[in-house]
Amino acid sequence: MWYNNVMNTDKLKKIIERESYYFYTHCLTEARKDGISPEDIIYCLLTGKIIEKYPERKRVLIYGIILEHTPLHVVCDLSQKGVLFIVTCYIPDERQWIKYKKRKR
């Protein structure tokens, strides 16, 4: 299956190291609202972990920590081989997440 064979954090890091990534305008707009820089997002992708996979859309949700211990979620689209589209990012609401890594039911 796509999400088991194609995407893992090592492959994600290689795409970023090749600078084969693009930000959606929506992502940059949302980041700006929360005081998050593009560099923060890339740092999150390089140091974070995939916490959810959405194989039907070829997307993943990454959790990481940025400056001052701020949690960050980043949604990435991998529908084009070898290219990463950074769809959106947000600071997760602790009322909806367990340790920011697992959705509360």
C-alpha positions as CSV (number, residue, x, y, z in Angstrom):
1,M,0.0,0.0,0.0
2,W,1.1,3.6,-0.7
3,Y,1.3,4.7,2.9
4,N,3.4,1.8,4.0
5,N,5.8,1.5,1.1
6,V,6.2,5.1,-0.1
7,M,6.1,7.4,2.9
8,N,8.2,7.4,6.0
9,T,10.1,10.1,7.7
10,D,13.4,9.2,6.1
11,K,12.0,9.6,2.6
12,L,10.3,12.8,3.7
13,K,13.7,14.2,4.9
14,K,15.4,13.2,1.6
15,I,12.8,15.2,-0.4
16,I,13.3,18.2,1.9
17,E,17.1,17.9,1.6
18,R,16.7,18.0,-2.2
19,E,14.6,21.1,-1.8
20,S,11.8,19.5,-3.8
21,Y,9.0,21.0,-1.7
22,Y,6.5,23.7,-2.2
23,F,4.3,25.6,0.3
24,Y,0.6,26.1,-0.5
25,T,-0.3,29.8,0.0
26,H,-2.9,28.6,2.5
27,C,-0.1,27.1,4.6
28,L,1.9,30.3,4.7
29,T,-1.2,32.4,5.5
30,E,-2.1,30.1,8.5
31,A,1.5,30.0,9.7
32,R,1.7,33.8,9.7
33,K,-1.4,34.0,11.8
34,D,0.3,31.8,14.5
35,G,3.7,33.4,14.2
36,I,5.3,30.4,12.5
37,S,8.0,30.9,9.9
38,P,8.6,28.7,6.9
39,E,11.9,27.7,8.6
40,D,9.9,26.5,11.6
41,I,7.8,24.3,9.3
42,I,10.8,22.8,7.6
43,Y,12.4,22.2,11.0
44,C,9.2,20.4,12.1
45,L,9.3,18.2,9.0
46,L,12.9,17.3,9.5
47,T,12.6,16.5,13.2
48,G,9.0,15.4,13.6
49,K,7.1,12.2,13.2
50,I,4.2,11.1,11.0
51,I,1.2,10.7,13.3
52,E,-1.5,10.1,10.8
53,K,-1.7,8.9,7.2
54,Y,-4.4,9.6,4.7
55,P,-3.7,7.1,1.9
56,E,-6.8,8.1,-0.1
57,R,-5.4,11.6,-0.5
58,K,-1.7,10.6,-0.4
59,R,-1.3,12.9,2.6
60,V,0.3,12.7,6.0
61,L,0.1,14.6,9.3
62,I,3.4,15.4,11.0
63,Y,3.9,16.4,14.6
64,G,6.9,18.2,15.8
65,I,8.2,20.7,18.3
66,I,9.5,24.1,17.3
67,L,11.0,27.0,19.3
68,E,10.0,27.4,22.9
69,H,8.5,23.9,23.0
70,T,5.6,24.9,20.7
71,P,3.8,21.9,19.2
72,L,3.2,22.0,15.5
73,H,1.2,19.9,13.0
74,V,2.0,20.0,9.3
75,V,-0.1,18.4,6.6
76,C,1.8,17.3,3.5
77,D,0.7,16.0,0.1
78,L,2.8,13.4,-1.6
79,S,0.6,12.8,-4.7
80,Q,3.4,13.7,-7.1
81,K,6.4,11.3,-6.8
82,G,9.5,12.9,-5.4
83,V,7.8,16.2,-4.6
84,L,6.4,17.4,-1.3
85,F,3.5,19.9,-1.1
86,I,3.1,21.5,2.3
87,V,-0.6,22.0,2.5
88,T,-1.2,23.6,5.9
89,C,0.2,23.9,9.4
90,Y,-1.3,24.7,12.8
91,I,-0.7,24.7,16.5
92,P,-2.8,21.8,17.7
93,D,-5.5,22.4,20.3
94,E,-4.7,20.3,23.5
95,R,-8.4,19.8,24.0
96,Q,-8.5,17.8,20.8
97,W,-5.2,15.8,21.1
98,I,-3.6,13.6,23.6
99,K,0.0,14.9,24.0
100,Y,-0.6,16.5,20.5
101,K,0.0,13.1,18.9
102,K,-3.3,11.2,19.1
103,R,-6.8,12.5,18.5
104,K,-9.2,12.4,21.4
105,R,-12.3,10.4,20.7
